[in-house]
Amino acid sequence: MIKGWMREITLAVQARTGVTVGLFVALGVALLTALTAFAFLCVAGYDWFSLQFGSIFAALLMTGIFLLIAVIAAASAIAARSRARQRAILERAAHGHAGSWLLDPKILAAAAQLGRSLGWQRLLPVALLGFLAAQWAREYRQERSQEQEGDGAQ
């Protein structure tokens, strides 16, 4: 049973992302060869700069190039983090205003079938208690998220 679930989850992830073991192997080989090419490029760049400007200035130029790459990477990482935070905030806000899952036709059909089989007199109090618990949990979750946002702003 659990193996079936794991297989379904694996297939769902593969269907959405296309990720397989072969993809990771190919990415690993590509990463290794790219690092090797980068190392050769750095050595060649240093040699060329040392022939043009001397070894001290070649080392300073290569250091400056790597520092520039690091600053650009840090700036793009900060921008990506900011975009991800904004997207997550908007998605959470949209999810909070989305329609209730209780109005899903599948849920309503299952509830109607359960009501017919058990009888509405027995099912109605349980359903009302479940609905009240779900509303309480939703309000509690919203209060917690507002408190966390308030703590983060201080």
Buried (B, 14 or more C-beta within 10 A) or exposed (E): EEEEEEEEEEEEEEEEEEEEEEEEEEEEEEEEEEEEEEEEEEEEBBEEBBEEEEEEEBBEBBEEEEEEEEEEEEEEEEEEEEEEEEEEEEEEEEEEEEEEEEEEEEEEEEEEEBBEEEEEEEBEEEBEEEEEEEEEEEEEEEEEEEEEEEEEEE
